[in-house]
Amino acid sequence: QGVMNNEVEALMSATGVLPEELAAFLANKDWVFPKATRVNARLLHRIFDRRRASASTPEKIKAGCSELLGVYGLLRVFFLLKLGEMPEYEAHLSSYLAFCKFIDLLLDAKHSTIPTRVAEIVPQLRVAAREHLDKHLAVYGDAYFRPKGHWLQDIPDQIGRAHV
């Protein structure tokens, strides 16, 4: 259960978004996933299939980090379209979008080959990690908090040390 799993689970639970809604949205044939010719990429929508869920904890998203990163952009689109005009879910969506900002910066650092660019991203990552943690705890309390959630605070320093 990674941080992304927990954030998506929390948002779905709070807003009543059903896994079937996400599966249908992601299964749309107009979406082209990265490396879409690979079988796994064509089946990423199955992350939210009820048959994949655990019988004892059906609300848990059973997906690896790479799978969730594969649908990450489309999840953001889905939640913005579905919840963007609903003021009662503004704090929930804000927590999710703060997490998205962190992931965007993390991916930017990962893909950057310019050390000075990575050095610019590290302080932004620190701020984004703190902002996400604050917003998440403000809206959900510690109900969805796992130790991995705190690890986001350590990632910027690790990246900074690796690129010095």
C-alpha positions as CSV (number, residue, x, y, z in Angstrom):
1,Q,0.0,0.0,0.0
2,G,1.9,3.0,-1.3
3,V,1.2,6.6,-0.8
4,M,-0.5,6.9,-4.2
5,N,-2.7,3.9,-3.4
6,N,-3.7,5.6,-0.1
7,E,-4.3,9.0,-1.6
8,V,-6.6,7.6,-4.3
9,E,-8.4,5.3,-1.9
10,A,-9.0,8.2,0.5
11,L,-10.4,10.4,-2.3
12,M,-12.6,7.7,-3.7
13,S,-14.0,6.8,-0.2
14,A,-14.6,10.4,0.7
15,T,-16.3,11.3,-2.6
16,G,-18.2,8.1,-3.3
17,V,-16.3,7.4,-6.6
18,L,-16.8,3.8,-7.4
19,P,-14.0,1.6,-8.9
20,E,-16.3,0.7,-11.8
21,E,-16.5,4.4,-12.7
22,L,-12.7,4.6,-12.9
23,A,-12.4,1.3,-14.8
24,A,-14.9,2.5,-17.4
25,F,-13.2,5.9,-17.8
26,L,-9.8,4.3,-18.1
27,A,-11.0,1.5,-20.5
28,N,-12.1,4.1,-23.1
29,K,-10.4,3.0,-26.3
30,D,-9.5,6.7,-27.1
31,W,-6.9,6.7,-24.4
32,V,-3.4,5.7,-25.4
33,F,-1.3,4.5,-22.6
34,P,2.5,4.7,-22.6
35,K,3.9,1.6,-24.4
36,A,0.3,0.8,-25.4
37,T,1.3,-2.1,-27.6
38,R,2.2,-4.1,-24.5
39,V,-0.6,-6.2,-23.0
40,N,-0.1,-4.8,-19.5
41,A,-0.5,-1.3,-20.7
42,R,-3.7,-2.1,-22.5
43,L,-5.1,-3.6,-19.3
44,L,-4.2,-0.8,-16.8
45,H,-7.9,0.0,-16.4
46,R,-8.3,-3.4,-14.6
47,I,-6.6,-1.9,-11.6
48,F,-10.1,-0.8,-10.6
49,D,-11.8,-4.1,-11.5
50,R,-13.8,-5.6,-8.6
51,R,-12.4,-9.0,-9.5
52,R,-9.0,-7.7,-8.6
53,A,-10.1,-6.4,-5.2
54,S,-9.5,-8.4,-2.0
55,A,-12.6,-10.0,-0.6
56,S,-11.7,-8.9,2.9
57,T,-10.8,-5.3,2.0
58,P,-12.5,-4.4,-1.3
59,E,-11.9,-0.7,-0.8
60,K,-8.1,-1.2,-1.2
61,I,-6.5,-0.6,-4.5
62,K,-4.3,-3.5,-5.4
63,A,-1.8,-2.0,-7.8
64,G,1.9,-1.5,-7.9
65,C,3.6,1.9,-8.3
66,S,4.3,1.4,-12.0
67,E,0.7,0.5,-12.7
68,L,-0.6,3.6,-10.9
69,L,2.0,5.8,-12.6
70,G,0.7,4.3,-15.9
71,V,-2.8,5.7,-15.2
72,Y,-1.6,8.7,-13.1
73,G,-2.4,11.4,-15.6
74,L,-5.8,10.0,-16.5
75,L,-6.7,9.7,-12.8
76,R,-6.0,13.4,-12.4
77,V,-8.2,14.2,-15.4
78,F,-11.0,11.9,-14.1
79,F,-11.0,13.5,-10.6
80,L,-10.8,17.1,-12.0
81,L,-13.7,16.4,-14.3
82,K,-15.8,14.6,-11.7
83,L,-15.0,16.7,-8.6
84,G,-13.7,20.0,-9.9
85,E,-17.0,21.8,-9.7
86,M,-18.1,20.3,-6.3
87,P,-17.2,22.7,-3.5
88,E,-17.9,20.0,-0.9
89,Y,-14.9,18.0,-2.1
90,E,-12.5,21.0,-2.6
91,A,-10.3,20.0,0.3
92,H,-10.1,16.4,-0.8
93,L,-9.3,17.3,-4.4
94,S,-6.7,19.8,-3.1
95,S,-4.9,17.1,-1.1
96,Y,-4.9,14.9,-4.2
97,L,-3.6,17.7,-6.4
98,A,-0.9,18.5,-3.9
99,F,0.2,14.9,-4.2
100,C,0.1,15.2,-8.0
101,K,2.3,18.3,-7.8
102,F,4.8,16.2,-5.8
103,I,4.7,13.4,-8.3
104,D,5.1,15.8,-11.2
105,L,8.2,17.3,-9.6
106,L,9.6,13.9,-8.8
107,L,9.2,12.7,-12.3
108,D,10.8,15.9,-13.6
109,A,13.8,15.3,-11.3
110,K,13.9,11.7,-12.4
111,H,13.9,12.5,-16.1
112,S,16.3,15.5,-15.9
113,T,19.8,14.9,-17.1
114,I,20.9,18.4,-16.1
115,P,22.3,18.5,-12.5
116,T,21.4,22.2,-12.0
117,R,17.8,21.5,-13.0
118,V,17.6,18.7,-10.4
119,A,19.1,21.1,-7.8
120,E,16.3,23.6,-8.6
121,I,13.7,20.9,-8.2
122,V,14.8,19.6,-4.8
123,P,13.6,22.7,-2.7
124,Q,10.3,22.6,-4.7
125,L,10.0,18.9,-3.8
126,R,10.4,19.7,-0.1
127,V,7.7,22.3,-0.2
128,A,5.4,20.0,-2.2
129,A,5.9,17.1,0.1
130,R,5.1,19.3,3.1
131,E,2.1,20.8,1.4
132,H,0.7,17.4,0.5
133,L,1.2,16.0,4.1
134,D,-0.5,19.1,5.6
135,K,-3.5,19.0,3.2
136,H,-3.9,15.2,3.6
137,L,-3.8,15.3,7.4
138,A,-6.2,18.3,7.4
139,V,-8.9,16.6,5.4
140,Y,-8.4,12.9,6.4
141,G,-6.7,13.0,9.7
142,D,-4.5,9.9,10.2
143,A,-7.1,7.5,8.9
144,Y,-5.2,6.9,5.6
145,F,-1.7,7.8,6.9
146,R,1.0,5.2,6.7
147,P,4.7,5.4,7.5
148,K,5.4,5.6,3.7
149,G,3.5,8.9,3.7
150,H,6.3,10.4,5.8
151,W,9.0,9.0,3.5
152,L,7.9,11.7,1.0
153,Q,9.6,14.1,3.3
154,D,12.9,12.3,2.9
155,I,12.9,11.9,-0.9
156,P,14.0,15.5,-1.8
157,D,17.1,15.2,0.4
158,Q,17.9,11.8,-1.1
159,I,17.7,13.2,-4.6
160,G,19.8,16.2,-3.6
161,R,22.5,13.9,-2.3
162,A,22.5,11.7,-5.4
163,H,22.9,14.7,-7.7
164,V,25.6,16.7,-5.8
